[in-house]
Amino acid sequence: MYPQIITYLLTFINYQEQLIRTLLTLLIGKSMFDKPTEQPVNKPYRKLQVDDLPVIEVLEQLDYRVLLSEYLEKNGKPLKPVQRRKNAKVSVPKSMNCPKCGAPSDYLYANNGDKGQYQCKVCTELFSEKNRYSKEAILKCPHCSKTLEKIKERKDFHVFKCKNNDCSYYQKKLNGMTSKEKKRFKKDPQAFKLRYIFRQFHIDFQPLSKESPELPAVDLSKIYASPHTLGLILTYHVNYGLSARKTAAIMQDVHGVMISHQTVLNYENSVALLLKPYVDHYPYELSDQFCGDETYIRVNGRWHYLFFFFDAVKKIILSYPVSPNRDTATAIRAIDEVLIKMKEIPENLTFVVDGNPIYLLAQHFFAQHGISFDVKQVIGLTNEDPVSTEYRPLKQIIERLNRTFKGNYRSTHGFGSEHGSISYVTLFTAYFNFLRPHAALEGKVPVVNPELKGLPTMPARWTKLIGLAQQWIVEQRQA
């Protein structure tokens, strides 16, 4: 009986569908029985373009008290304040000062009625109430020398645009458009970048800051495990990518050492704290080919981003910050950690990255601080442009590094805290740079240290690397 009811219901539902389609056809005037033939609209995003730096005109700062003294000495009488009319429609706010010389409101004219322009009687400076030149410089377009106008305020920067219709930059872009692009421009002007744009960063970050690192106060001699046991734990946990629980289990089952998974994590954090300044400030011998990429890791149940920058020839990890945000500030920090490791920044320095625009913004940030380098973006999975064709091999190298890290990281199933993620990534970097043989280097480790080379086992190498880091910290404190 039940199969008959199900068959009846399916037939009835099909009849209702046909009836609805018929009614819709009568109402709309278009057959609802035909299968849709519309294709998805391919509307690519406009790629981020970073323009040259603007012309920065530094404002001359004067002191109105000095100017008043010079006026008295030259004319034999003091310069009187502005005489206000009793029935004046526009008044000058008492809190207003001249942005150039600092003269108080008593010396300021309301220059053009209610339009908001003022003039200083002491230094003759013209300014507006909306733009009182609170900054010490004026940004001007490098193509037409017109003052740039702030149009947007982002999290890490302000966006300035040249709105001069006669600007050579704008005219060249406009005249270079095809007829098809001009038609689209009329409908969707936001899809094209025709005007000069400048992004002024306000990130509180000083690039190439080579201050002494914070040296940890970690005494590993006070832990219960012997140096060899600690080396075994790090070998299983970092080299072979075993989770803390599996590491604790194998230490008990194979070596007879009773240890909890939390103790493994505690050892990991302590060793990472000790090794990080040594890894970050080691005098690496670098090549001239650098690539960068970001990958996902799980931290406290949320996706975080690990930024790797890599010497593609020497196979050395140079930068590895972890951040909850995939933003410009983290990209700046990642690149800065590479630049700090260079004895001097070469003129033809190039970073190969993916199509994420944060790297172009980071490039612009460093350019504003007088640090220049080129960024080559390899976009997509296929070579659609000459840059991607030329630099994809370098991009594939950093992708292989990501896969190697994921192979070790996967068993952790994510991290319980941001501190734990940084500790693990630090140990992986130390292992990759100093302890892991690389096939592309004929089985050698990327950073050859003679004191590590002759040791027969990996636990012994871990122990020696920790000893080298402790020795380096002592020398830094004595220096």
Buried (B, 14 or more C-beta within 10 A) or exposed (E): EEEEEEEEEEEEEEEEEEEEBEEBBEEEEEEBEEEEEEEEEEEEEEEBEBBEEBBEEEEEEBEBEEBBEEBEEEEEEEBEBBEEEEEEEEEBEEEBBBBBBBBBBEBBBBBEEEEBBBBBBBBEBEBEEEBEBEEEEBBBBBBBEBBBBEEEEEEBBBBBBBBBEEBEBBBEBBEEBEEEEEEBBEEEEEEBBBBBBBBBBEBEEEBEEEEEEEBBEBEBEEBEBEBBBBBBBBBBBBBBBBBBBBBBBBBEEEBEBEBEBEBBBBBBBBBBBBBBBBBBBBEBEBEEBBBBBBBEBBBEEEEBBBBBBBBBBBBBBBBBBBBEEBBBBBBBBBBBBBBBBBEEEEEEBBBBBBBBBBBBBBBBBBBBEEBEBEBBBBBEEEBEEEBBEEBBEBBEBBBEBBEBBBEBBEBBEBBEEBBBBBBBBBBBBBBBBBBBEBEEEEEEBBBEBEEBEEBEEBBBBBBBBBEBBBEBBEEBEEE
